[in-house]
């Protein structure tokens, strides 16, 4: 699935947003929602990657290149239900190659393709659960409120971004904190 865009369907796609709408607590398996792959090639960049399900885990791999004003590969899922009003952040279960990765949240206020909120984390070789409070998410530029509001969240993306490197990160689940 190298190139512009590919749709990945989770094994339990019929769960849709219902698993997320139940609120905080248990992790939502990545196979419970649909994911789309994007790369900077949509804007002239040259990064290449693949997103695939392996044993119920979503794995994003590829080469991130800042050449030609590029610098990202990502997988994104839509969250039409948003997050529960009481949510104060996100928990993710990840592993990777030790590089720095990001979660991007888009909200109702993210009207332009380059508008999102970003929080970074390092993904080591062992599975770990990482808490990302909404207060740690930073807007990508002007025109967005300082902190995302749970009820306005509309998508979540796992992103390899901003430097020249080989990406290899896996996500097994996520939950609202």
C-alpha positions in Angstrom: 0.0 0.0 0.0 2.6 2.5 -1.0 1.5 5.7 -2.5 -1.1 8.3 -2.1 -3.9 6.6 -0.2 -5.1 3.2 0.9 -8.1 2.3 3.1 -7.5 -0.3 5.7 -10.5 -2.1 7.1 -10.4 -3.4 10.6 -11.5 -7.0 11.4 -14.4 -5.7 13.5 -15.3 -2.6 11.5 -19.0 -3.1 12.4 -18.2 -1.8 15.8 -17.6 1.7 14.3 -17.7 4.5 16.8 -19.7 2.6 19.4 -16.6 1.1 21.1 -15.2 4.6 21.5 -18.5 6.2 22.6 -18.6 3.9 25.7 -16.1 6.2 27.3 -12.9 5.8 29.3 -11.4 2.5 30.3 -10.6 -0.5 28.1 -8.5 0.0 25.0 -10.3 0.1 21.7 -8.6 -2.5 19.4 -7.2 -0.9 16.3 -9.2 -3.4 14.2 -12.5 -1.9 15.5 -12.2 1.1 13.3 -11.2 2.0 9.7 -7.8 3.5 9.0 -6.6 5.4 6.0 -2.9 5.8 4.9 -1.6 9.2 3.8 1.9 10.4 2.9 3.4 13.7 2.0 3.2 12.7 -1.6 -0.3 14.3 -1.7 1.6 17.6 -1.5 4.7 16.8 -3.6 6.8 15.1 -0.9 8.7 11.9 -1.4 8.1 9.9 1.8 7.0 6.3 1.2 5.4 3.8 3.6 3.0 1.0 4.2 0.3 0.5 6.8 -1.0 -3.0 7.4 -2.7 -5.1 10.1 -0.4 -7.8 11.5 -1.9 -10.2 14.1 -4.5 -7.6 15.1 -1.9 -4.8 15.4 -1.7 -1.7 13.1 1.9 -1.3 11.8 3.2 1.8 10.1 6.5 1.4 8.3 8.4 3.4 5.7 11.0 6.1 4.9 10.2 9.6 6.0 12.0 12.2 4.0 12.0 16.0 4.4 13.1 16.4 0.8 10.8 18.5 -1.5 9.2 20.1 1.6 7.9 16.7 2.7 8.3 14.8 5.9 5.4 12.5 7.0 3.6 9.2 6.7 0.5 8.4 8.7 -2.6 6.4 9.3 -5.8 8.1 10.4 -9.2 7.1 11.6 -12.3 9.2 11.8 -14.0 9.6 15.1 -17.5 11.0 14.3 -18.6 10.6 17.9 -15.7 12.6 19.2 -14.4 11.7 22.7 -16.6 11.6 25.8 -17.1 15.0 27.4 -15.2 13.9 30.5 -12.1 12.8 28.6 -8.9 14.7 29.5 -6.6 12.8 27.2 -5.7 9.7 25.2 -4.0 6.5 26.1 -2.2 4.4 23.4 -0.5 1.0 23.4 2.5 1.1 21.1 5.9 -0.4 20.2 8.5 0.7 17.7 12.1 1.1 16.7 13.0 3.7 19.4 12.2 6.7 17.1 9.9 9.6 18.0 6.3 9.5 16.7 3.2 11.6 17.0 -0.5 11.4 17.5 -2.4 14.0 15.6 -5.9 15.0 16.5 -8.2 16.9 14.2 -11.2 18.8 15.6 -14.2 20.6 14.2 -11.9 23.7 14.1 -9.3 21.9 11.8 -10.8 23.0 8.6 -7.5 23.1 6.5 -5.5 19.9 5.8 -2.5 21.2 7.7 -4.4 22.1 10.9 -4.2 19.5 13.7 -3.1 19.1 17.3 0.1 17.1 17.9 1.7 15.3 20.8 4.9 13.3 20.5 6.1 10.1 22.1 9.0 7.6 21.8 8.1 4.0 20.9 10.6 1.4 22.1 10.9 -2.3 21.2 8.6 -3.5 24.0 4.9 -2.8 24.2 4.1 0.2 26.4 1.1 2.2 27.3 1.5 6.0 27.0 -0.8 8.6 28.4 -1.2 11.8 26.3 -3.2 14.5 28.2 -5.0 16.9 25.9 -3.0 19.7 27.5 0.2 18.3 25.9 -1.3 18.5 22.4 0.0 21.6 20.5 -1.8 23.2 17.6 0.0 23.0 14.3 -0.4 26.7 13.7 -2.6 29.7 14.0 -6.4 29.6 13.9 -6.8 26.8 16.4 -7.7 27.0 20.0 -4.8 26.3 22.4 -6.0 22.9 23.6 -8.3 20.4 21.8 -11.7 19.9 23.4 -12.9 16.3 23.7 -16.3 16.8 22.2 -14.8 18.5 19.1 -12.3 15.7 18.2 -13.1 14.2 14.8 -10.0 12.1 13.9 -6.9 10.5 15.3 -3.7 9.7 13.4 -0.5 7.8 14.1 2.2 9.8 12.4 5.9 9.5 11.6 6.9 13.1 11.0 9.4 15.9 10.7 12.8 14.3 10.2 14.6 11.9 7.8 14.4 8.4 9.2 13.1 4.9 8.9 9.7 4.5 10.6 8.5 1.3 12.2 5.8 1.8 14.8 2.8 -0.5 15.8 -0.4 0.5 17.6 -2.5 -2.2 19.3 -5.2 0.0 20.9 -6.2 3.4 22.2 -8.6 4.7 24.9 -9.8 8.0 26.3 -8.2 9.0 29.6 
